[in-house]
Amino acid sequence: MTALMANQRRLYQYVHVLLPRQQDAEDVMQNTLLVLWNKFDQFDAATSFYAWASRVAYLEVRNYRRRNNRLVTVLDEGVFEQISAEVAARQDLFEARREAMDRCAERLNLLDRELINLRYVPGATVKDVARRLGRPANSVSKSLGRIRQALWDCINQEIAAQENRAKEDRP
């Protein structure tokens, strides 16, 4: 069940993209969690938990769409499947980039990490951070720009390195 907890947010995002109305996505997510719980003994631990769970979620979304007439089916099933596959592929990339960002942020020096943490407190502004640090706002803004660029470069390098390792591992 640790795998479920680790992937629950990602799984909900996947469902929510397929069912944009929040209440629909929440309903399907609840059903999906119930199915995953009941069928957990069928999960092969040698495979990807997220791949298995997202397939279950996809099937739950399809069932939900069939049962709910109020959901106007604009897309035929083939197009819906293509969209679902594209969303899943992008989720993997998004997750890889988020993990790379975490690793890159850990490599920042302590002052840069503190500056990023202060700036991204909900509701905080550059002016708030500057006031708190006793620095001019334009100085803080320039530092944040430098840090963001360093993070961006690091993330792209991490993703490229992962892709290269994946290519090397292929026969």
N, C-alpha and C positions, 0 to 999 in steps of 0.2 A: 503494500500500500504506500510505501515511501515514494515509489515511482509515480503513483497517482497524484500525490500531494505536490511533487516536484513539477508535474506537467499540467496541473489543473488550470492555471491561468492561461497558459498557451492553448490548451484545448478549448477553453471558453472563448478566446479570441477567434479561433478557427470557426466555432459554431456561430459566433456573433457576425462574422463576415458573411456567412451563408444565410443567416436570418437576421437582417439588420434591426428589426424591432426588438428592443431589449427584453420585453416580457417573453417573446417567442424563444429567444436565445436562452433565457434562464430556464424556461420549461423544458426545452430540449436538453440542456445541460443536466438538469436534475434526472431526467430519464436516462441519459447517457451514464451518469455516475451510478445509477441503480443497476444498469446492465453490466457495467464494468465490474461492480462489486459481485454481482451474481455469477459472472462468467470468469472471474479472476483465475480460477483453477484451469481454465483453457489457455491462458496466456503462456507462451513459450518464452522463458526467461533468457534464452539465447538470442532473442530478436529484440527489436526496438519497441519499447512500451508505447512511445508516442505514436508510432505507425499503427500499432494495433488499436490504441484508444481512439485515434482520429478516424480510423475506418469505422469503428463502432459509432462514433459521433456522426459521421457522414450518413450511415444507415438510419440513425435516429432522426436526422434532419429530413431525409427522404420520406420516412414514415410520417413525420409531423406535417410535411407539406401535403401528403396525400389525404391525411385525416382532416385537415383544416381547409374547408372550402373558402373561407374568407381570404386566404392567401391566394391572390390571383396568380396563377401559374403563367407567367409571361415567357419563361424559358422552357424549351423542351428538355427532356431528360439528358440528352447528349450534351447540350450546351451547359446545363447545370453540372454535369460530371467534369467537363473541361474546366469550368470555373473552380470547382472544388479542388481539382488537381493543382491548378495554378496557385490557389490560396495555400495549399499544403506546402508547395515548393517554396513559396515566399516566406512562409512561417519558419521553415528551416533556416533560410538565409537570415531572417530577422533575428532568430534565436542565436545563430552563430555570431552575428554582429554584436548582439547584446553581451554575449559571453566574452568576446574579444574586448569590448569596451570595459568590462569589469577588470579584465587582466591588465589592460593598458592604464586604467585609472589607478590600479595598485602600484604601478611603476612610477607614478608622478611623485615629485618630491613633496614633502609634508606641507609646505606652504601653498603649493599649487592645489593639492588635494583639498586643503582647508578652504581655499578660495572658491573652488568648484562647489563644495558642500554648502558653503554659505549662500552662494548665488542661487542654488537650486532648491532651497527651502521654499515650499509653496508660499507664494505671495511676495517673496523677496525680490527687490529690484537692485540694480547696480548701485543706485544712490544709497540704498539701505546698507549694502555691503561696504561701500566706500566710507560711509559715516562710521560704521562699526569698527573698521580697520584704521580710521584716521587718515585715509588716502583720498586724493582727488578722484572723482568719478571717472574721468577720462583715463587715468592711470589704471584703475581697476578694469575698465572696459578693454583696454589694450592687453592687459595681462590675460583676461578671459579669452580674448581672441587668439592669443598665442597658445594658450592651453588647449583650446578647442581644436586648433589646427594640429597641434601635436597629437591629440587623441585621434583625430581623423586619420592622420598619416599612420599612426600605430595600428589602428583598427584595420585599415586597408592592407597593411603589411601582414598582419596576423591572418586575415582571410586569404591573402595570396599564398602564404606559407601553408595554410591548411589545404588549399586546393592543390598545391604542388605535392604535398605529402600524399594526398588522395590519389593523384596521378601516378606517383611512384609505387603505391601499393597495388595498383591494378596490374593484372598480368599482361 
